[in-house]
Amino acid sequence: MSQERGQFSTRLGFLLIAAGCAIGLGNVWRFPYITGQYGGALFVLIYLLFLLGVGVPLLTVELSVGRASQRSIAKAFDMLESTGAKWHWNKFWLIPGSYILMSFYGLITGWLLYYFVLFATGSVEKGLTKEMAEQNFGDLLQNPLTMFVCMTTVIAVSFAVLSLGIAKGLEKFTKPVMILLLCILVFLAVRSVFLPGFAEGVEYYLKPDFSKVTGKGLLEVLWAAMGQAFFTLSVGQGSIEIFGSYIDRKHTLLPEAISIAFIDTLVALLAGFVIFPSCFSYGVQPDAGPALLFVTLNTVFSNMASGGLWGGLFFLFMLIAAMSTLVAVFESIIAICMELFGLSRRRSVIINFCIIMVISLPALLGFNVLSFIHPMGEGSVIMDLQDFLISNNVLPLGSLMFVLFITSKTGMSWPRYIEECNSGSGLKISPALYIYYRFCLPVIIGVLLIAGYVNIFG
């Protein structure tokens, strides 16, 4: 490994940063909602089974490829494949995937910064109705200059942090902000206990409800749980893989993967304890997606006593969660350019900052100047296409390629994967799981890929 890329100075730093990459918007605007929708605690149980059976193995796969190669996805396949193999061709679509993801994720993070500033400065109107909150969010989307300033701020801060390197930049920034994120979330969850709608909200959220399972259909519930377990960990496009290249071999990879999944799930579960009691206390029906954050919860906090404080803390939590993902994927992109073109870290930061700013403009303008473009059908915007390319294509296909790579004789090979995963102290992966990795995991990923297309185009 080149000295410029460096290593994490502590195991805690690695775990918090990798978990920060996994923790993102899906933890808050999707997991709590579908948990309440698909049977509460029953859904959580099914989700945890898929998390252990699918999510954790995929984490170990990416971490093992990173640690064994000591490279990003730009060179990892080249380093580990057999002579004459073509696995390295995968980088030609995985690398663009990271750029597509960042072409809209910075914009959403900018929205979070905007609402954090509004609440922190007391600029949110008291007593908003849901219609008024929806109008306010619509006004933001029609203001490209405000969105550009907010987006530029979060992207610039992220790249500035990464320009300082791994230990002095990425780790030094992420460790305290991730600890702050967890503290804010626990504080907000505890505070929810004292809201009048706490019991009703938690009952809706977690009470086991077989009628919801039978009403939706067991297959749909299984698909939702499997999809959430898969997508929540950010596996499939190399942002987890790069962190594997920055860790030593003192510990086996299975406990690291379990720890990352545990922190990610803890954040998702606690977010529900914040959201549902708040919504039920003020008679607001919870939504999923962007509407949950920028309409539903904006309405709730504006009607609370000391709503500026609680709203400010919540959007600070969300801002940290989104920026942790932003920084993580940017690090992967920076490392890719350093390896492919021999650039210094600082030069790679400057070049990629300019690239990200340019490719983020279509998503930003898609809500206003370019709103006449409907790439996914009537009512869709440019961001919908970008999200489709990542969520329904790059992530599942990338995960499939990683699994096939570590089980193929011409790729990393199963014995080398086992050796890499089991190097160090801690829980070890049994070589007897080869059949599961080689045949079952690809089928599961394939089912998710097909189901995603059916869900959109069926």
Summary of the structure (lengths in Angstrom):
residues: 458
radius of gyration: 21.4
end to end distance: 46.9
largest distance: 66.4
contacts: 1662
relative contact order: 0.19
helix: 75%
strand: 0%
